[in-house]
Amino acid sequence: MKSRMICHSILLLAAIAGSALAQNAGISSGYPTKHDGLAPAEQRGHGLYLRYCVYCHGTFGDGNGDNAAFIDPKPRDFTAATFKCRSTPTGTLPLDSDLINTLIRGVQASNMPSWRPLSEENRQDLVAYIKTFSDRWKTEKPGDPIKIPPETPVTIESIRHGHELFQKMECWKCHGQQGHGDGPSASTLTDSKDQPIRPYNFSQGHNDSRFKCGSENQDLYRIFMTGVDGTPMPSFADVIQPNDAWDLVHYLRTLQTERRSKENDVLKGAGGPSTFKTLENKSENASPSNSTMETHVGGH
């Protein structure tokens, strides 16, 4: 097994090194691209997929590549056309730009790396080929991207209200009171394929601003409103108002305790996280009935 892992690591390193060549050469992948029934962009994407993606996502795009057994969380199953990082409402297909952004950015807290060295044409070709794995792309159109209003000011009132929402919506049951991903429900969560899945640890990283689907506050706002399809994280578009969502964003930024941010500066000036303790104790001692968060998770 060790030698196999070393072999796979060498292949991955070779793929990353080769991506720079692909950027300069345009579409060269080193693999045959002939595939009956595919459009030219899909054929080019097929060759790139065989070089960079097949080891994790598998020949058939079902997430069962040779490396999948060693990866946690598991690689995306493209046959379901269910994607975590989108700008479109929950349950809808993403835009091509959403998939391209994932290729550029990678997925934080997973084994999906950034493929930024690939050229823009390479990324477009890969997306074209990935879409051939599911018939949903033939019968459905991507959803309309959600509208993101201007961010509200970062104030101690905003942060405190965000903390109140974190308690009221019972986000802590999965993510934990300190955002470590260790809430009382964390060990019971599964994804849409019944595989165990860990809640996001907001506190990980030192001066790292990234979340799973981006690094900016608007990216976190988008996650609240679109949900993370295929996981227990629901969309809150029908539950909270835009101003509430921004307050929640501001509070979650304070869980990145080792990161210098405006949110942490404002909280520190108001006395620090200790001001939240009373509300946290009340939430943990409250009855588990009428759980907003569990109601949404149960429907996903």
C-alpha positions as CSV (number, residue, x, y, z in Angstrom):
1,M,0.0,0.0,0.0
2,K,2.8,2.4,0.8
3,S,4.5,1.8,-2.5
4,R,1.2,2.4,-4.2
5,M,0.7,5.7,-2.4
6,I,4.2,6.8,-3.4
7,C,3.4,5.9,-7.0
8,H,0.2,7.9,-6.9
9,S,2.0,10.9,-5.3
10,I,4.6,10.8,-8.1
11,L,1.8,10.7,-10.7
12,L,0.1,13.7,-9.0
13,L,3.4,15.7,-8.9
14,A,4.0,14.9,-12.5
15,A,0.5,16.1,-13.3
16,I,1.0,19.4,-11.5
17,A,4.3,19.9,-13.3
18,G,2.7,19.0,-16.6
19,S,0.0,21.6,-16.0
20,A,2.5,24.4,-16.6
21,L,3.3,22.8,-20.0
22,A,-0.4,22.6,-20.7
23,Q,-0.7,26.3,-20.1
24,N,2.0,27.1,-22.6
25,A,1.1,24.5,-25.2
26,G,-2.7,25.2,-25.0
27,I,-4.3,21.7,-24.9
28,S,-1.6,19.1,-24.9
29,S,-2.3,16.4,-22.3
30,G,0.0,13.6,-23.2
31,Y,-3.0,11.2,-23.6
32,P,-5.2,10.4,-26.6
33,T,-8.2,12.7,-26.9
34,K,-10.2,10.6,-29.4
35,H,-13.6,9.8,-27.9
36,D,-16.6,9.1,-30.2
37,G,-19.6,11.4,-29.8
38,L,-17.8,14.2,-28.0
39,A,-17.6,17.8,-29.2
40,P,-14.0,19.2,-29.8
41,A,-13.9,20.9,-26.4
42,E,-15.1,17.8,-24.7
43,Q,-12.5,15.7,-26.5
44,R,-9.8,18.0,-25.3
45,G,-11.2,17.9,-21.8
46,H,-11.3,14.1,-21.9
47,G,-7.5,14.0,-22.5
48,L,-6.9,16.5,-19.6
49,Y,-9.3,14.6,-17.4
50,L,-7.3,11.4,-17.9
51,R,-4.1,13.2,-16.9
52,Y,-5.2,15.3,-14.0
53,C,-8.5,14.0,-12.6
54,V,-9.0,10.3,-13.2
55,Y,-6.9,9.1,-10.3
56,C,-9.4,10.5,-7.8
57,H,-12.7,11.0,-9.7
58,G,-12.5,7.7,-11.7
59,T,-12.8,6.8,-15.3
60,F,-16.6,7.1,-15.2
61,G,-16.6,10.3,-13.1
62,D,-18.3,8.5,-10.2
63,G,-15.6,9.4,-7.6
64,N,-14.2,5.9,-7.5
65,G,-10.7,6.5,-8.8
66,D,-7.7,4.5,-7.7
67,N,-6.9,7.1,-5.0
68,A,-10.5,7.4,-3.6
69,A,-10.0,4.8,-0.9
70,F,-7.3,6.9,0.7
71,I,-9.1,10.2,0.5
72,D,-11.3,11.9,3.0
73,P,-13.6,13.6,2.2
74,K,-14.3,11.4,-0.9
75,P,-13.9,12.8,-4.4
76,R,-16.9,14.4,-6.1
77,D,-19.3,12.1,-8.0
78,F,-19.9,14.0,-11.3
79,T,-22.6,11.5,-12.4
80,A,-25.0,13.1,-9.8
81,A,-24.2,16.7,-11.0
82,T,-24.4,17.8,-7.4
83,F,-21.9,20.5,-6.5
84,K,-21.0,22.1,-3.3
85,C,-19.7,25.4,-4.4
86,R,-22.2,27.3,-6.5
87,S,-23.6,30.8,-7.1
88,T,-27.0,29.3,-7.9
89,P,-29.9,28.2,-5.6
90,T,-29.8,24.9,-3.8
91,G,-30.8,22.0,-6.0
92,T,-29.9,23.7,-9.2
93,L,-27.0,23.2,-11.6
94,P,-24.0,25.5,-11.2
95,L,-22.8,27.9,-13.8
96,D,-19.7,27.0,-15.8
97,S,-18.0,29.8,-14.0
98,D,-18.7,28.2,-10.7
99,L,-16.9,25.0,-11.8
100,I,-14.1,27.0,-13.3
101,N,-13.7,28.9,-10.0
102,T,-13.5,25.6,-8.1
103,L,-10.7,24.5,-10.4
104,I,-8.8,27.7,-9.9
105,R,-9.4,27.9,-6.1
106,G,-9.4,24.2,-5.1
107,V,-11.6,23.1,-2.2
108,Q,-10.4,24.1,1.3
109,A,-10.2,21.2,3.8
110,S,-10.2,18.6,1.1
111,N,-7.8,16.9,-1.3
112,M,-9.0,18.9,-4.2
113,P,-6.0,21.2,-5.1
114,S,-5.9,24.4,-7.0
115,W,-5.4,23.9,-10.8
116,R,-4.6,27.6,-11.3
117,P,-1.5,26.7,-13.6
118,L,-3.9,25.3,-16.2
119,S,-4.8,27.8,-19.0
120,E,-8.3,29.2,-19.2
121,E,-9.0,27.1,-22.3
122,N,-7.8,24.0,-20.4
123,R,-10.2,24.7,-17.6
124,Q,-13.1,25.4,-20.0
125,D,-12.4,22.1,-21.8
126,L,-12.3,20.2,-18.5
127,V,-15.7,21.6,-17.4
128,A,-17.1,20.7,-20.8
129,Y,-16.0,17.1,-20.4
130,I,-17.1,16.8,-16.7
131,K,-20.6,17.8,-17.8
132,T,-20.8,14.7,-20.0
133,F,-21.0,12.5,-17.0
134,S,-24.6,13.4,-16.1
135,D,-27.7,13.7,-18.3
136,R,-28.9,16.5,-16.1
137,W,-26.9,18.9,-18.2
138,K,-28.9,17.8,-21.2
139,T,-32.3,18.5,-19.7
140,E,-31.7,21.3,-17.2
141,K,-30.3,24.7,-17.3
142,P,-28.1,26.2,-14.5
143,G,-30.0,28.3,-11.9
144,D,-29.9,32.0,-11.9
145,P,-27.1,33.2,-9.6
146,I,-28.3,34.7,-6.3
147,K,-28.0,38.4,-5.7
148,I,-25.5,39.5,-3.0
149,P,-26.4,42.8,-1.5
150,P,-23.7,45.2,-0.2
151,E,-22.1,44.1,3.0
152,T,-23.3,45.8,6.1
153,P,-20.8,47.6,8.5
154,V,-18.8,45.5,10.9
155,T,-19.9,46.6,14.4
156,I,-20.0,44.9,17.8
157,E,-23.8,44.9,17.5
158,S,-23.5,43.0,14.1
159,I,-21.1,40.5,15.6
160,R,-23.3,39.9,18.7
161,H,-26.4,39.5,16.6
162,G,-24.5,37.0,14.5
163,H,-23.6,35.1,17.6
164,E,-27.2,35.1,18.7
165,L,-28.2,33.6,15.3
166,F,-25.4,31.0,15.6
167,Q,-27.1,29.9,18.8
168,K,-30.7,30.3,17.7
169,M,-30.2,28.4,14.4
170,E,-28.2,25.8,16.3
171,C,-25.2,26.0,14.1
172,W,-23.1,25.0,17.1
173,K,-24.7,21.5,17.2
174,C,-22.6,20.6,14.1
175,H,-19.8,23.2,14.1
176,G,-19.3,23.5,17.9
177,Q,-19.4,26.5,20.1
178,Q,-15.9,27.6,19.1
179,G,-16.4,26.6,15.5
180,H,-14.0,23.6,15.7
181,G,-16.4,21.3,13.9
182,D,-16.9,19.3,17.1
183,G,-20.5,19.9,18.0
184,P,-22.6,17.1,19.6
185,S,-24.1,16.2,16.2
186,A,-20.8,16.2,14.3
187,S,-20.1,12.5,14.6
188,T,-23.5,11.5,13.2
189,L,-23.5,13.5,9.9
190,T,-23.4,11.9,6.5
191,D,-23.4,13.2,3.0
192,S,-25.8,12.5,0.1
193,K,-24.0,9.1,-0.5
194,D,-24.3,8.1,3.2
195,Q,-20.6,8.6,3.8
196,P,-19.5,10.2,7.1
197,I,-18.8,13.9,6.7
198,R,-17.2,16.3,9.1
199,P,-18.6,19.8,9.8
200,Y,-16.4,22.7,8.7
201,N,-13.8,23.8,11.2
202,F,-13.9,27.6,11.1
203,S,-10.9,28.0,13.3
204,Q,-8.4,26.0,11.2
205,G,-5.4,27.8,9.7
206,H,-3.5,30.6,11.2
207,N,-3.7,33.7,9.1
208,D,-5.8,31.9,6.5
209,S,-9.0,33.7,5.3
210,R,-10.3,30.8,3.3
211,F,-13.5,28.9,3.7
212,K,-14.6,25.8,1.7
213,C,-15.9,27.8,-1.2
214,G,-13.9,31.0,-1.2
215,S,-12.0,33.5,1.0
216,E,-14.1,36.6,0.9
217,N,-17.0,37.6,3.1
218,Q,-19.3,37.5,0.1
219,D,-18.3,33.9,-0.5
220,L,-19.4,33.0,3.0
221,Y,-22.7,34.9,2.5
222,R,-23.2,32.9,-0.7
223,I,-22.8,29.6,1.2
224,F,-25.6,30.6,3.6
225,M,-27.9,31.4,0.8
226,T,-27.1,28.5,-1.6
227,G,-26.3,25.8,0.9
228,V,-23.6,23.2,0.2
229,D,-25.5,20.6,-1.9
230,G,-24.7,17.0,-1.2
231,T,-24.0,17.7,2.5
232,P,-26.1,18.4,5.6
233,M,-25.4,22.1,5.2
234,P,-28.8,23.6,4.0
235,S,-29.6,26.8,2.3
236,F,-30.9,29.5,4.7
237,A,-32.3,31.7,1.9
238,D,-35.9,31.2,3.2
239,V,-34.9,31.4,6.9
240,I,-32.8,34.6,7.4
241,Q,-32.8,38.1,5.9
242,P,-29.8,39.5,4.1
243,N,-28.8,41.7,7.0
244,D,-29.0,38.7,9.3
245,A,-26.7,36.7,7.0
246,W,-24.1,39.5,7.0
247,D,-24.2,39.5,10.8
248,L,-23.6,35.8,10.8
249,V,-20.7,36.3,8.4
250,H,-19.1,38.8,10.8
251,Y,-19.5,36.5,13.8
252,L,-18.0,33.5,12.0
253,R,-14.9,35.6,11.1
254,T,-14.3,36.0,14.8
255,L,-14.0,32.2,15.1
256,Q,-10.8,32.5,13.0
257,T,-9.1,33.6,16.2
258,E,-5.5,33.7,14.9
259,R,-6.4,35.8,11.9
260,R,-6.1,39.5,11.9
261,S,-9.4,40.9,10.7
262,K,-11.6,43.9,11.2
263,E,-14.2,41.6,12.9
264,N,-11.6,40.4,15.5
265,D,-10.4,43.9,16.1
266,V,-13.9,45.1,16.8
267,L,-14.6,42.1,19.1
268,K,-11.4,42.6,21.0
269,G,-12.2,46.3,21.5
270,A,-15.5,45.2,23.1
271,G,-14.1,42.8,25.6
272,G,-13.4,39.7,23.5
273,P,-15.3,36.3,23.1
274,S,-16.0,36.1,26.8
275,T,-19.0,38.3,26.2
276,F,-20.7,35.4,24.5
277,K,-20.4,32.8,27.2
278,T,-23.8,33.3,28.9
279,L,-25.7,32.9,25.7
280,E,-23.7,29.7,24.8
281,N,-24.5,28.1,28.2
282,K,-28.2,28.9,27.8
283,S,-28.2,27.3,24.3
284,E,-26.5,24.1,25.4
285,N,-28.9,23.7,28.4
286,A,-32.0,24.3,26.3
287,S,-34.4,21.6,25.2
288,P,-33.4,20.1,21.8
289,S,-37.0,20.3,20.5
290,N,-38.0,22.6,17.6
291,S,-34.5,22.5,16.2
292,T,-34.2,24.8,13.2
293,M,-30.9,23.4,12.1
294,E,-31.9,19.7,12.5
295,T,-35.2,20.4,10.6
296,H,-33.2,21.6,7.6
297,V,-30.6,18.9,7.8
298,G,-33.2,16.2,8.0
299,G,-34.7,17.4,4.7
300,H,-31.4,17.2,2.8
